[in-house]
Amino acid sequence: MKLSSEEVAQYLRKHPEFFEEYADMLADIQVPHPHGGRAIPISERQIVALRDKNRILQDKLGELISFGEENGALTEKMHRLAIILLTFTRLSDLLHGLRFNLREDFAIPHMGLRLWSIADEDPALPECTPPSADIRIVAESLQHPYCGTHVLDEIKSFFGEDAVRLRSFAMVSLRAEQTIGLLVMGSEDPQRFYPEMGTIYLAQLGELVGAAFARYKLAESSEQQ
């Protein structure tokens, strides 16, 4: 009766004592080398398998370390941004500080922003230009940051002459109990903001920026009372 390979494997799993009884035979068994055609002892084959497994684990460990370093660097950048946003009290200074930080620390050269429900809006600031109902609807509908290549033409107009060069966008709603604005970041690289990318830090960025403008709004409201 001829046994199948699976039956032999099952037998060896159920009877590990076989390897003790026939230890000398195992030393004589030759198997193909996994990385070449030559035959090697089964013990050497096990060593090769362990080396391959160790190499895979080392690669995974390297990836985890790399991810940890990247996350650590992002955390530091978010911390610096939070400090900057707390520094300013005037709306124009706050907008300038946000734009500068996104450009210098996050390498995002293009920022578009529209705000509403802000006390004492300065008509000279383009960020305070009343947006259309469509923009407000977009901001209200965003439960999570949007990343991709398609945005409304009105949103592209936030970037002025730079709009024609932009190929990908990230949109984040700014909320303070209610939606008060829409932050849009643009890039010439079509893969900078892509649909499958993680958005945890973008969401945190939106929360920080929204809280900063809400603080300004409350401060202005208090001064008027």
Solvent accessible surface area in square Angstrom, and as a share of the most:
residue,aa,sasa,rsa
1,M,215,0.96
2,K,189,0.80
3,L,99,0.49
4,S,56,0.36
5,S,100,0.64
6,E,96,0.43
7,E,75,0.34
8,V,64,0.37
9,A,31,0.24
10,Q,81,0.36
11,Y,106,0.40
12,L,50,0.25
13,R,168,0.61
14,K,148,0.63
15,H,65,0.29
16,P,84,0.53
17,E,74,0.33
18,F,45,0.19
19,F,80,0.34
20,E,144,0.65
21,E,120,0.54
22,Y,105,0.40
23,A,56,0.44
24,D,120,0.62
25,M,84,0.37
26,L,33,0.16
27,A,71,0.55
28,D,109,0.56
29,I,59,0.30
30,Q,98,0.43
31,V,33,0.19
32,P,99,0.62
33,H,30,0.13
34,P,53,0.33
35,H,128,0.57
36,G,40,0.39
37,G,82,0.79
38,R,146,0.53
39,A,61,0.47
40,I,1,0.00
41,P,46,0.29
42,I,51,0.26
43,S,64,0.41
44,E,60,0.27
45,R,79,0.29
46,Q,113,0.50
47,I,86,0.43
48,V,13,0.07
49,A,41,0.32
50,L,114,0.57
51,R,153,0.56
52,D,32,0.17
53,K,122,0.52
54,N,80,0.41
55,R,133,0.49
56,I,95,0.48
57,L,104,0.52
58,Q,101,0.45
59,D,87,0.45
60,K,115,0.49
61,L,90,0.45
62,G,37,0.36
63,E,98,0.44
64,L,119,0.59
65,I,94,0.48
66,S,45,0.29
67,F,113,0.47
68,G,42,0.41
69,E,118,0.53
70,E,100,0.45
71,N,73,0.37
72,G,35,0.34
73,A,46,0.36
74,L,54,0.27
75,T,78,0.45
76,E,104,0.46
77,K,54,0.23
78,M,16,0.07
79,H,111,0.50
80,R,102,0.37
81,L,0,0.00
82,A,24,0.18
83,I,91,0.46
84,I,43,0.22
85,L,4,0.02
86,L,123,0.61
87,T,89,0.52
88,F,58,0.24
89,T,102,0.59
90,R,155,0.57
91,L,9,0.04
92,S,37,0.24
93,D,50,0.26
94,L,2,0.01
95,L,6,0.03
96,H,122,0.55
97,G,5,0.05
98,L,0,0.00
99,R,77,0.28
100,F,97,0.40
101,N,7,0.03
102,L,1,0.00
103,R,95,0.35
104,E,102,0.46
105,D,32,0.16
106,F,26,0.11
107,A,67,0.52
108,I,10,0.05
109,P,69,0.43
110,H,18,0.08
111,M,9,0.04
112,G,3,0.02
113,L,1,0.01
114,R,33,0.12
115,L,1,0.01
116,W,10,0.04
117,S,46,0.30
118,I,8,0.04
119,A,21,0.16
120,D,86,0.45
121,E,69,0.31
122,D,58,0.30
123,P,130,0.82
124,A,86,0.67
125,L,30,0.15
126,P,79,0.49
127,E,13,0.06
128,C,6,0.03
129,T,66,0.38
130,P,109,0.69
131,P,18,0.12
132,S,46,0.30
133,A,71,0.55
134,D,81,0.42
135,I,0,0.00
136,R,102,0.37
137,I,111,0.56
138,V,30,0.17
139,A,0,0.00
140,E,93,0.42
141,S,74,0.48
142,L,25,0.12
143,Q,135,0.60
144,H,139,0.62
145,P,19,0.12
146,Y,66,0.25
147,C,8,0.05
148,G,2,0.02
149,T,62,0.36
150,H,150,0.67
151,V,23,0.13
152,L,77,0.38
153,D,117,0.60
154,E,63,0.28
155,I,1,0.00
156,K,71,0.30
157,S,69,0.44
158,F,25,0.10
159,F,18,0.07
160,G,48,0.46
161,E,159,0.71
162,D,46,0.24
163,A,17,0.13
164,V,115,0.66
165,R,116,0.42
166,L,7,0.04
167,R,122,0.44
168,S,0,0.00
169,F,1,0.01
170,A,0,0.00
171,M,13,0.06
172,V,6,0.04
173,S,12,0.08
174,L,0,0.00
175,R,94,0.34
176,A,29,0.23
177,E,194,0.87
178,Q,93,0.41
179,T,8,0.04
180,I,1,0.00
181,G,0,0.00
182,L,0,0.00
183,L,0,0.00
184,V,0,0.00
185,M,0,0.00
186,G,0,0.00
187,S,8,0.05
188,E,72,0.32
189,D,71,0.37
190,P,68,0.43
191,Q,122,0.54
192,R,80,0.29
193,F,6,0.02
194,Y,85,0.32
195,P,97,0.61
196,E,143,0.64
197,M,46,0.20
198,G,63,0.61
199,T,37,0.22
200,I,123,0.62
201,Y,61,0.23
202,L,19,0.09
203,A,37,0.29
204,Q,76,0.34
205,L,6,0.03
206,G,3,0.02
207,E,123,0.55
208,L,53,0.26
209,V,0,0.00
210,G,0,0.00
211,A,59,0.46
212,A,6,0.05
213,F,0,0.00
214,A,17,0.13
215,R,76,0.28
216,Y,20,0.08
217,K,52,0.22
218,L,121,0.60
219,A,49,0.38
220,E,31,0.14
221,S,36,0.23
222,S,71,0.46
223,E,131,0.59
224,Q,111,0.49
225,Q,186,0.83
